[in-house]
């Protein structure tokens, strides 16, 4: 939903490039929630860390702790609330907008799946960006190859088995990751599969 200055409920601070990255699952949840929101760095063309520093220096967040992008600012609270860490942001949005599960157990399992996906994501970043996290994969492709091979052969299968077993445990794997309706765990899995297919297509097909 296109935000306006009067009705914007959230600001997402990530990076201004057109790549998906760790901002994408947050964008998906914001879209699913029907909220009005601003993709701040894409709007201003400012780098994520510079935007975070600008927030630190402003009085908008009243000294709230800030870390690295992605960061979500909830403008519906007084004062506005800043949230860091991808799984926490996803859980927060899901809880506010009915996408977290209907019981304590469902909500906990959704968070477990999302945190496990985040662990996998960090492992993939280490493998594909072994020299510099902030540099492109293409700039370190040669150095990354042995790390990628080790990751795909050893680390990834362990996580895939966990996700498959989690899905099977819920209604024999015929529906959602958790419960009987869409949750942020499903958003996590969609992003995991898209990233897996895009970064290692041959391995994905196997």
ABEGO torsion letter per residue (X at the ends): XBBBAAABABBBBBBABABAEAAAAAAAAAAAAGBBBBBAAAAAGBBAAAAAAAAAABAAAGGBBBBBOBBBBBAABOBBBBBBEAAAAAAAAAAAAGAAEABAAAAAAAAAAAAAAAAAAAAAAAAABAABAABBAAAAAAAAAAAAAAAAAAAAAAAAAAAAAAAAABGGGABBABEABBBAAAAAAAAAAAAAAAABAAAAAX
